[in-house]
Amino acid sequence: MATTDVKYLGLDLKSPIIVSSCSLTADVDKVKEMESCGAGAVVMKSLFEEQIRGEVEFMASAGHSYPEMDDYLHAYIRSNSIAQYTEKVRALKDAVSIPVIASINCYSPGEWVEYARQIEAAGADALEINLYDLALDPRTSPAAIEDGYVSVVRSIVSELKIPVAVKIGPHFSSIVNFVDRIASAGAKGVVIFNRFFTPDIDLEKFCLVPAAPLSHEGEYAEILRWTAILASAVKIDIATTTGVHSAESALKMILAGADAVQVCSVIYKHGPAVIKEFNGKIAAFLEKNNVESLSQIRGRLSYSSIPDPAMYERVQFMKTFGSLAL
């Protein structure tokens, strides 16, 4: 009988389907429902460095600020935030048996190394570092930004025993090089790609508004390309995220080389029961093709596993649109 078991970050998962970091995973009852529907693991809602800094600045601006008060507010808000987060880790670990992956969004080491230790001590099975800072200073070089990211990863990994994955966006000049660097810094996994908040413009009200927050099916294609390439180029576990709205697209990611597939928007749209549907269709696919486990097909269509990988390399349209007529 076919099994959907996989291994990711050294963790044994009963399904390759992981619920990605979102507000849903902050709710213990919802996470219990996700487990009952067959989720392999959950990634907790992220603890954001940006948000904590913003709270400190807001509190400081609310009164007459002075250095001692700023230091106190900084320490109190950070300490309170991490205390609440570690309590949530404990609550989830007490409630479910599937792996609970904590998540922090940070772009500077500092106290985050100590906070990562506290998250580990609270019982998290792994840690996902969500790395991204929108660089607006034209004097800041890409190399300096990447060096900073790698420094964060190395600092945190060196202090933890639990595995660390790094969630990145697609905006790197050389994705393969950067992923290789974080692997060398000790990261056990990479999550590709983060779907960022994007603004839009309301033409009626002449103001900025949030763009559609949920992904759609067509967004997985570029992630498929880089999954296939990274699976062949870097020794690191790969979890894909963004644009997976069906069992078929999840299977495509695994064939390209993904160890696990993170989903979020499809759960917001259809509820946790969609995970059970994914698992059923994945198992049916394996049985139909006389395959016993996902490990037997993982990476079968990765960059290095196919006779002509040029399709993965091609980024400019040559024939597709050239053959179309209006």
PADREN-311173 format. One record per residue (C-alpha): x, y, z; residue number from 1. Coordinates in pm, whole numbers, plus 50000, padded with zeros to 5 digits. Each point is the difference from the previous one (the first is absolute). Layout:
PADREN-311173
X;Y;Z;NUM;
...
***
This chain:
PADREN-311173
50000;50000;50000;1;
50132;50345;49908;2;
50109;50227;50283;3;
50015;50379;50006;4;
50265;50008;50275;5;
50295;50234;49941;6;
50301;50129;50188;7;
50059;50375;50025;8;
50269;50168;50212;9;
50064;49659;50150;10;
49639;49987;50122;11;
49773;49708;49911;12;
49678;50131;49847;13;
49695;49792;49913;14;
49926;50233;49711;15;
50205;50237;49784;16;
49730;50264;50052;17;
50105;50259;50258;18;
49781;50292;50101;19;
50216;50308;49948;20;
50039;50290;50239;21;
49672;50191;50027;22;
49736;50118;50245;23;
49828;49659;49984;24;
50295;49831;50171;25;
49971;50240;50295;26;
49671;49832;50097;27;
50043;49677;50197;28;
49658;49863;49903;29;
50064;50064;49631;30;
50339;49829;50022;31;
49834;49697;50163;32;
49757;49992;49708;33;
50289;50022;49754;34;
50164;49704;50171;35;
49678;49797;49982;36;
49977;50081;49628;37;
50349;49860;49942;38;
50241;50295;50007;39;
50360;49881;50020;40;
50105;50298;50214;41;
49911;50362;50067;42;
50210;50314;49990;43;
49901;50249;50266;44;
49906;50357;49925;45;
50323;50202;49987;46;
50139;50215;50276;47;
50103;50315;49813;48;
50305;50211;50086;49;
49844;50283;49799;50;
49683;49990;50209;51;
50186;50000;50331;52;
50215;50292;49890;53;
49687;50185;49892;54;
49837;49948;50340;55;
50310;50132;50175;56;
50008;50310;49779;57;
49627;50060;50047;58;
50020;49976;50379;59;
50305;50224;50008;60;
49825;50264;49788;61;
49690;49998;50220;62;
50171;50186;50283;63;
50313;50190;50088;64;
50269;49762;49888;65;
50339;49975;50166;66;
50276;49739;49961;67;
49925;49802;50317;68;
49631;49978;49913;69;
50079;49896;49642;70;
50222;49720;50129;71;
49733;49886;50244;72;
49725;50000;49737;73;
50223;49815;49757;74;
50080;49730;50255;75;
49645;49971;50132;76;
49823;49976;49665;77;
50248;49749;49862;78;
49990;49791;50317;79;
49620;50008;50008;80;
49974;49908;49631;81;
50231;49701;50028;82;
49827;49886;50321;83;
49664;49997;49824;84;
50150;49818;49704;85;
50169;49727;50204;86;
49675;49948;50190;87;
49827;49943;49666;88;
50271;49748;49905;89;
49931;49807;50320;90;
49625;50012;49946;91;
50030;49858;49648;92;
50244;49730;50107;93;
49761;49893;50275;94;
49707;49992;49757;95;
50138;49810;49699;96;
50249;49725;49920;97;
50108;50125;49655;98;
50318;50211;49981;99;
49962;50365;50093;100;
50241;50227;49814;101;
50048;50343;50157;102;
50057;50302;49775;103;
50184;50327;50050;104;
50028;50285;49756;105;
50329;50175;50069;106;
50281;50168;49810;107;
50252;50072;50277;108;
50156;49759;50254;109;
50005;50180;50338;110;
49751;49866;50252;111;
49848;49768;49741;112;
50262;49738;50080;113;
49884;49991;50361;114;
49635;50004;49894;115;
50064;49705;49770;116;
50144;49812;50298;117;
49684;50072;50199;118;
49783;49879;49712;119;
50201;49677;49988;120;
49969;49959;50377;121;
49622;50042;49970;122;
49990;49683;49790;123;
49995;50107;49635;124;
50103;49715;49772;125;
50173;50233;49754;126;
50041;50369;49924;127;
49922;50180;49675;128;
50181;50331;49954;129;
49808;50234;49773;130;
50272;50218;49846;131;
49920;50322;49821;132;
50054;50370;50050;133;
49895;50244;49729;134;
50323;50184;49919;135;
49929;50365;49915;136;
50344;50155;50044;137;
50179;50023;49661;138;
50333;49988;50183;139;
49931;49650;50133;140;
50150;49736;49773;141;
49835;49665;49924;142;
50309;49825;50135;143;
49965;50178;50335;144;
49635;49898;50025;145;
50073;49635;49924;146;
50296;49997;50240;147;
49767;50128;50270;148;
49745;49727;49932;149;
50266;49729;50011;150;
50132;50145;50326;151;
49652;49977;50154;152;
49966;49637;49892;153;
50346;49903;50125;154;
49949;50173;50336;155;
49668;49830;50067;156;
50093;49655;49868;157;
50316;49991;50211;158;
49795;50030;50320;159;
49724;49749;49926;160;
49966;49624;49995;161;
49671;49999;49809;162;
50017;50026;49618;163;
49968;50340;49835;164;
49838;50080;49665;165;
50028;50335;49827;166;
49705;50148;49814;167;
50110;50227;49717;168;
49852;50209;49722;169;
50092;49978;49631;170;
50186;50332;49989;171;
50361;49886;49988;172;
50242;50044;49712;173;
50120;49643;50054;174;
49749;49790;50190;175;
50215;49687;49974;176;
50303;50176;50147;177;
49802;50148;50288;178;
49833;49671;50088;179;
50339;49830;49990;180;
50131;50264;50242;181;
49721;49950;50253;182;
50048;49624;49972;183;
50369;50050;50077;184;
49895;50218;50296;185;
49811;49703;50144;186;
49644;50031;49870;187;
49841;49657;49948;188;
49725;50125;49774;189;
49886;50280;49773;190;
49641;50110;49941;191;
49930;50153;49659;192;
49855;50250;49945;193;
49857;50244;50248;194;
49692;50181;49871;195;
50037;50362;50102;196;
49741;50258;50088;197;
49948;50219;49694;198;
49823;50335;49968;199;
49751;50105;49735;200;
49841;50334;49909;201;
49632;50079;50034;202;
49920;50223;49701;203;
49671;50114;50152;204;
50133;50106;50339;205;
50353;50096;49890;206;
50163;49796;50272;207;
50209;49690;50058;208;
49823;49676;50081;209;
50124;49644;50059;210;
50011;49780;49693;211;
49833;49657;50007;212;
50151;49821;50302;213;
49936;49644;49881;214;
50198;49821;49734;215;
49853;49840;49689;216;
50081;49676;49820;217;
50212;50157;49727;218;
50258;50130;50245;219;
50170;49664;50051;220;
50177;49987;49662;221;
50308;50206;50087;222;
50035;49815;50328;223;
49990;49672;49807;224;
50296;50116;49790;225;
50216;50090;50300;226;
49902;49687;50191;227;
50132;49788;49714;228;
50320;50205;49976;229;
50073;50018;50373;230;
49927;49630;50052;231;
50280;49928;49755;232;
50245;50269;50112;233;
49994;50024;50380;234;
49988;49735;50270;235;
49712;50140;50204;236;
49640;49903;50072;237;
49746;50195;49795;238;
49648;50102;50093;239;
49800;50191;49743;240;
49739;50260;50078;241;
49764;50227;49804;242;
49763;49896;49723;243;
49933;49638;50093;244;
49622;49966;49983;245;
49965;49635;49896;246;
50147;49658;50064;247;
50119;50004;49640;248;
50215;50310;50051;249;
50133;49855;50327;250;
50106;49685;49812;251;
50172;50214;49738;252;
50206;50166;50273;253;
50105;49662;50137;254;
50090;49870;49654;255;
50212;50314;49956;256;
50183;49923;50325;257;
49806;50143;50295;258;
50013;49811;50329;259;
49682;50167;50125;260;
49732;50237;49876;261;
49863;50287;50207;262;
49644;50119;49944;263;
49800;50291;50137;264;
49768;50182;49758;265;
49822;49680;49897;266;
49915;49937;50366;267;
49862;50351;50039;268;
49785;49937;49693;269;
49884;49643;50064;270;
50075;49919;50363;271;
50235;49743;50159;272;
49806;49711;49841;273;
50182;50076;49676;274;
50313;49845;50157;275;
49823;49664;50021;276;
49902;50037;49636;277;
50363;50072;49905;278;
50127;49694;50188;279;
49738;49775;49843;280;
50082;50112;49648;281;
50375;49973;50062;282;
49959;49643;50128;283;
49778;49913;49703;284;
50262;50137;49761;285;
50269;49783;50159;286;
49785;49687;49982;287;
49902;50071;49639;288;
50368;50019;49908;289;
50104;49701;50213;290;
50213;50214;50228;291;
50026;49915;50369;292;
50124;50331;50139;293;
50059;50362;49905;294;
50374;49956;50048;295;
50000;49783;49688;296;
49875;50282;49779;297;
50143;50305;50176;298;
50229;50182;49761;299;
49924;49769;49708;300;
49953;50312;49785;301;
50260;50222;50165;302;
50250;50196;49792;303;
50268;49731;50007;304;
49761;49707;49959;305;
49861;50075;49655;306;
50183;49961;49668;307;
49936;50357;49887;308;
49982;50254;50285;309;
49985;50295;49760;310;
49632;50054;50080;311;
50096;50092;50357;312;
50267;50241;49873;313;
49783;50180;49749;314;
49873;50334;50132;315;
49921;50189;49680;316;
49711;49909;49771;317;
50111;49885;49656;318;
49735;49779;49842;319;
49706;50006;50238;320;
49876;50349;49918;321;
50167;50008;49660;322;
49755;49738;49875;323;
49694;50188;50125;324;
49797;50238;49790;325;
49732;50253;50086;326;
***
